[in-house]
Amino acid sequence: MFAQLFKQPFHVTLFGVGALLVFAGFFKIDDITKLAIVAHANPLYVVVTIGVLLVVTSIALHVATTFSLP
């Protein structure tokens, strides 16, 4: 499972972790077998902020590596 993740470019992994943190900041998984997802009463803004920063950083890295001058 992690072998495919380690083959990805760094910015793709960073984006995935950031998106997961944004999701985890707003929602809580009560039962993984039943996929019972419940919204937090008070969102975890620190976790969401870190997730958004990781997503923005990964997008910036992707743009910088794709559109860089030769």
N, CA, C and O atoms as a GROMACS GRO file, in nm:
protein
  280
    1MET      N    1   0.082  -0.119   0.000
    1MET     CA    2   0.000   0.000   0.000
    1MET      C    3   0.088   0.126   0.000
    1MET      O    4   0.062   0.220  -0.076
    2PHE      N    5   0.189   0.128   0.084
    2PHE     CA    6   0.273   0.247   0.092
    2PHE      C    7   0.377   0.252  -0.019
    2PHE      O    8   0.436   0.357  -0.043
    3ALA      N    9   0.401   0.141  -0.087
    3ALA     CA   10   0.500   0.139  -0.195
    3ALA      C   11   0.458   0.232  -0.308
    3ALA      O   12   0.540   0.305  -0.363
    4GLN      N   13   0.329   0.230  -0.342
    4GLN     CA   14   0.279   0.319  -0.447
    4GLN      C   15   0.285   0.466  -0.403
    4GLN      O   16   0.309   0.555  -0.484
    5LEU      N   17   0.263   0.489  -0.276
    5LEU     CA   18   0.268   0.626  -0.223
    5LEU      C   19   0.409   0.682  -0.230
    5LEU      O   20   0.427   0.800  -0.260
    6PHE      N   21   0.509   0.599  -0.203
    6PHE     CA   22   0.647   0.646  -0.205
    6PHE      C   23   0.699   0.667  -0.347
    6PHE      O   24   0.802   0.733  -0.365
    7LYS      N   25   0.632   0.614  -0.447
    7LYS     CA   26   0.672   0.634  -0.586
    7LYS      C   27   0.621   0.767  -0.642
    7LYS      O   28   0.667   0.812  -0.747
    8GLN      N   29   0.527   0.828  -0.573
    8GLN     CA   30   0.468   0.953  -0.619
    8GLN      C   31   0.563   1.070  -0.594
    8GLN      O   32   0.648   1.065  -0.505
    9PRO      N   33   0.549   1.176  -0.674
    9PRO     CA   34   0.627   1.297  -0.644
    9PRO      C   35   0.589   1.353  -0.507
    9PRO      O   36   0.481   1.326  -0.454
   10PHE      N   37   0.679   1.432  -0.451
   10PHE     CA   38   0.661   1.483  -0.316
   10PHE      C   39   0.535   1.569  -0.303
   10PHE      O   40   0.465   1.562  -0.203
   11HIS      N   41   0.507   1.649  -0.404
   11HIS     CA   42   0.392   1.739  -0.394
   11HIS      C   43   0.259   1.664  -0.398
   11HIS      O   44   0.160   1.713  -0.344
   12VAL      N   45   0.254   1.548  -0.459
   12VAL     CA   46   0.132   1.467  -0.460
   12VAL      C   47   0.105   1.411  -0.321
   12VAL      O   48  -0.008   1.413  -0.273
   13THR      N   49   0.210   1.361  -0.257
   13THR     CA   50   0.196   1.310  -0.120
   13THR      C   51   0.159   1.422  -0.024
   13THR      O   52   0.076   1.403   0.064
   14LEU      N   53   0.219   1.537  -0.042
   14LEU     CA   54   0.188   1.653   0.042
   14LEU      C   55   0.043   1.695   0.026
   14LEU      O   56  -0.023   1.732   0.124
   15PHE      N   57  -0.007   1.691  -0.096
   15PHE     CA   58  -0.147   1.726  -0.122
   15PHE      C   59  -0.241   1.627  -0.054
   15PHE      O   60  -0.341   1.666   0.006
   16GLY      N   61  -0.209   1.500  -0.062
   16GLY     CA   62  -0.293   1.397   0.001
   16GLY      C   63  -0.299   1.411   0.152
   16GLY      O   64  -0.406   1.399   0.211
   17VAL      N   65  -0.186   1.436   0.213
   17VAL     CA   66  -0.182   1.455   0.359
   17VAL      C   67  -0.258   1.581   0.398
   17VAL      O   68  -0.330   1.581   0.498
   18GLY      N   69  -0.242   1.688   0.322
   18GLY     CA   70  -0.314   1.812   0.352
   18GLY      C   71  -0.464   1.796   0.338
   18GLY      O   72  -0.540   1.845   0.422
   19ALA      N   73  -0.508   1.727   0.234
   19ALA     CA   74  -0.652   1.705   0.215
   19ALA      C   75  -0.708   1.617   0.327
   19ALA      O   76  -0.819   1.640   0.374
   20LEU      N   77  -0.631   1.519   0.370
   20LEU     CA   78  -0.673   1.434   0.480
   20LEU      C   79  -0.685   1.515   0.610
   20LEU      O   80  -0.777   1.493   0.689
   21LEU      N   81  -0.592   1.606   0.632
   21LEU     CA   82  -0.600   1.690   0.753
   21LEU      C   83  -0.719   1.785   0.749
   21LEU      O   84  -0.782   1.809   0.852
   22VAL      N   85  -0.750   1.839   0.632
   22VAL     CA   86  -0.868   1.926   0.621
   22VAL      C   87  -0.994   1.846   0.652
   22VAL      O   88  -1.082   1.893   0.724
   23PHE      N   89  -1.002   1.725   0.596
   23PHE     CA   90  -1.117   1.639   0.622
   23PHE      C   91  -1.126   1.603   0.770
   23PHE      O   92  -1.235   1.606   0.829
   24ALA      N   93  -1.012   1.570   0.831
   24ALA     CA   94  -1.011   1.531   0.972
   24ALA      C   95  -1.044   1.649   1.064
   24ALA      O   96  -1.090   1.628   1.177
   25GLY      N   97  -1.022   1.770   1.019
   25GLY     CA   98  -1.054   1.887   1.100
   25GLY      C   99  -1.203   1.914   1.110
   25GLY      O  100  -1.250   1.973   1.207
   26PHE      N  101  -1.277   1.872   1.008
   26PHE     CA  102  -1.421   1.897   1.007
   26PHE      C  103  -1.505   1.776   1.044
   26PHE      O  104  -1.618   1.791   1.091
   27PHE      N  105  -1.452   1.655   1.022
   27PHE     CA  106  -1.531   1.534   1.043
   27PHE      C  107  -1.461   1.436   1.136
   27PHE      O  108  -1.338   1.439   1.151
   28LYS      N  109  -1.541   1.350   1.197
   28LYS     CA  110  -1.491   1.246   1.288
   28LYS      C  111  -1.550   1.113   1.240
   28LYS      O  112  -1.668   1.105   1.208
   29ILE      N  113  -1.467   1.010   1.237
   29ILE     CA  114  -1.514   0.878   1.196
   29ILE      C  115  -1.550   0.800   1.322
   29ILE      O  116  -1.463   0.766   1.402
   30ASP      N  117  -1.679   0.773   1.339
   30ASP     CA  118  -1.725   0.698   1.456
   30ASP      C  119  -1.699   0.549   1.440
   30ASP      O  120  -1.646   0.484   1.531
   31ASP      N  121  -1.737   0.493   1.325
   31ASP     CA  122  -1.721   0.349   1.302
   31ASP      C  123  -1.671   0.330   1.159
   31ASP      O  124  -1.743   0.357   1.063
   32ILE      N  125  -1.547   0.282   1.145
   32ILE     CA  126  -1.487   0.268   1.013
   32ILE      C  127  -1.552   0.156   0.933
   32ILE      O  128  -1.556   0.162   0.810
   33THR      N  129  -1.603   0.053   1.002
   33THR     CA  130  -1.664  -0.058   0.930
   33THR      C  131  -1.795  -0.019   0.865
   33THR      O  132  -1.831  -0.070   0.759
   34LYS      N  133  -1.868   0.072   0.927
   34LYS     CA  134  -1.997   0.118   0.874
   34LYS      C  135  -1.984   0.252   0.802
   34LYS      O  136  -2.084   0.305   0.751
   35LEU      N  137  -1.864   0.308   0.798
   35LEU     CA  138  -1.839   0.440   0.742
   35LEU      C  139  -1.931   0.546   0.804
   35LEU      O  140  -1.992   0.626   0.733
   36ALA      N  141  -1.938   0.544   0.935
   36ALA     CA  142  -2.018   0.642   1.008
   36ALA      C  143  -1.933   0.767   1.028
   36ALA      O  144  -1.846   0.771   1.115
   37ILE      N  145  -1.960   0.869   0.948
   37ILE     CA  146  -1.885   0.994   0.955
   37ILE      C  147  -1.976   1.101   1.013
   37ILE      O  148  -2.087   1.124   0.964
   38VAL      N  149  -1.928   1.166   1.117
   38VAL     CA  150  -2.007   1.268   1.187
   38VAL      C  151  -1.926   1.398   1.188
   38VAL      O  152  -1.805   1.396   1.208
   39ALA      N  153  -1.994   1.509   1.167
   39ALA     CA  154  -1.928   1.640   1.173
   39ALA      C  155  -1.894   1.676   1.317
   39ALA      O  156  -1.972   1.649   1.409
   40HIS      N  157  -1.776   1.738   1.337
   40HIS     CA  158  -1.738   1.786   1.469
   40HIS      C  159  -1.830   1.900   1.510
   40HIS      O  160  -1.869   1.982   1.426
   41ALA      N  161  -1.865   1.907   1.637
   41ALA     CA  162  -1.944   2.019   1.687
   41ALA      C  163  -1.862   2.148   1.677
   41ALA      O  164  -1.914   2.252   1.636
   42ASN      N  165  -1.736   2.140   1.715
   42ASN     CA  166  -1.643   2.252   1.704
   42ASN      C  167  -1.529   2.206   1.614
   42ASN      O  168  -1.446   2.125   1.656
   43PRO      N  169  -1.522   2.257   1.492
   43PRO     CA  170  -1.413   2.214   1.402
   43PRO      C  171  -1.276   2.246   1.461
   43PRO      O  172  -1.259   2.343   1.534
   44LEU      N  173  -1.181   2.163   1.428
   44LEU     CA  174  -1.044   2.180   1.475
   44LEU      C  175  -0.971   2.271   1.377
   44LEU      O  176  -0.913   2.224   1.279
   45TYR      N  177  -0.974   2.400   1.403
   45TYR     CA  178  -0.922   2.498   1.309
   45TYR      C  179  -0.771   2.491   1.292
   45TYR      O  180  -0.719   2.527   1.186
   46VAL      N  181  -0.700   2.447   1.394
   46VAL     CA  182  -0.554   2.434   1.381
   46VAL      C  183  -0.521   2.325   1.280
   46VAL      O  184  -0.433   2.344   1.196
   47VAL      N  185  -0.591   2.213   1.286
   47VAL     CA  186  -0.569   2.103   1.194
   47VAL      C  187  -0.608   2.144   1.052
   47VAL      O  188  -0.538   2.112   0.956
   48VAL      N  189  -0.720   2.214   1.039
   48VAL     CA  190  -0.765   2.262   0.908
   48VAL      C  191  -0.665   2.361   0.850
   48VAL      O  192  -0.636   2.356   0.730
   49THR      N  193  -0.612   2.450   0.931
   49THR     CA  194  -0.516   2.548   0.885
   49THR      C  195  -0.387   2.482   0.836
   49THR      O  196  -0.333   2.520   0.733
   50ILE      N  197  -0.338   2.383   0.910
   50ILE     CA  198  -0.219   2.310   0.867
   50ILE      C  199  -0.246   2.236   0.737
   50ILE      O  200  -0.161   2.233   0.648
   51GLY      N  201  -0.364   2.176   0.725
   51GLY     CA  202  -0.400   2.106   0.603
   51GLY      C  203  -0.408   2.199   0.483
   51GLY      O  204  -0.361   2.164   0.374
   52VAL      N  205  -0.466   2.315   0.501
   52VAL     CA  206  -0.476   2.412   0.392
   52VAL      C  207  -0.337   2.461   0.352
   52VAL      O  208  -0.308   2.478   0.233
   53LEU      N  209  -0.251   2.484   0.450
   53LEU     CA  210  -0.114   2.526   0.419
   53LEU      C  211  -0.039   2.419   0.340
   53LEU      O  212   0.036   2.451   0.248
   54LEU      N  213  -0.059   2.293   0.374
   54LEU     CA  214   0.006   2.184   0.300
   54LEU      C  215  -0.049   2.174   0.158
   54LEU      O  216   0.028   2.150   0.064
   55VAL      N  217  -0.179   2.192   0.141
   55VAL     CA  218  -0.238   2.188   0.007
   55VAL      C  219  -0.186   2.303  -0.079
   55VAL      O  220  -0.150   2.282  -0.195
   56VAL      N  221  -0.182   2.423  -0.023
   56VAL     CA  222  -0.132   2.539  -0.098
   56VAL      C  223   0.016   2.522  -0.132
   56VAL      O  224   0.059   2.556  -0.242
   57THR      N  225   0.093   2.469  -0.038
   57THR     CA  226   0.235   2.444  -0.064
   57THR      C  227   0.254   2.341  -0.174
   57THR      O  228   0.340   2.357  -0.260
   58SER      N  229   0.173   2.236  -0.174
   58SER     CA  230   0.186   2.134  -0.277
   58SER      C  231   0.147   2.188  -0.414
   58SER      O  232   0.209   2.152  -0.514
   59ILE      N  233   0.047   2.273  -0.420
   59ILE     CA  234   0.009   2.334  -0.548
   59ILE      C  235   0.120   2.426  -0.597
   59ILE      O  236   0.152   2.427  -0.716
   60ALA      N  237   0.179   2.502  -0.506
   60ALA     CA  238   0.289   2.591  -0.544
   60ALA      C  239   0.410   2.512  -0.593
   60ALA      O  240   0.475   2.551  -0.690
   61LEU      N  241   0.441   2.399  -0.528
   61LEU     CA  242   0.551   2.315  -0.573
   61LEU      C  243   0.523   2.254  -0.710
   61LEU      O  244   0.613   2.244  -0.793
   62HIS      N  245   0.400   2.214  -0.732
   62HIS     CA  246   0.364   2.157  -0.862
   62HIS      C  247   0.378   2.261  -0.972
   62HIS      O  248   0.433   2.232  -1.079
   63VAL      N  249   0.330   2.382  -0.948
   63VAL     CA  250   0.342   2.488  -1.047
   63VAL      C  251   0.488   2.524  -1.070
   63VAL      O  252   0.530   2.546  -1.183
   64ALA      N  253   0.566   2.529  -0.964
   64ALA     CA  254   0.707   2.566  -0.977
   64ALA      C  255   0.786   2.460  -1.053
   64ALA      O  256   0.875   2.495  -1.131
   65THR      N  257   0.756   2.334  -1.033
   65THR     CA  258   0.830   2.229  -1.104
   65THR      C  259   0.779   2.208  -1.246
   65THR      O  260   0.856   2.167  -1.333
   66THR      N  261   0.652   2.234  -1.270
   66THR     CA  262   0.597   2.213  -1.404
   66THR      C  263   0.632   2.327  -1.498
   66THR      O  264   0.668   2.304  -1.614
   67PHE      N  265   0.621   2.448  -1.450
   67PHE     CA  266   0.640   2.565  -1.536
   67PHE      C  267   0.774   2.634  -1.514
   67PHE      O  268   0.787   2.754  -1.541
   68SER      N  269   0.873   2.561  -1.465
   68SER     CA  270   1.003   2.624  -1.444
   68SER      C  271   1.077   2.641  -1.576
   68SER      O  272   1.053   2.567  -1.672
   69LEU      N  273   1.165   2.737  -1.580
   69LEU     CA  274   1.242   2.761  -1.702
   69LEU      C  275   1.352   2.656  -1.716
   69LEU      O  276   1.407   2.611  -1.616
   70PRO      N  277   1.384   2.617  -1.838
   70PRO     CA  278   1.487   2.515  -1.858
   70PRO      C  279   1.625   2.565  -1.824
   70PRO      O  280   1.723   2.491  -1.835
   0.00000   0.00000   0.00000
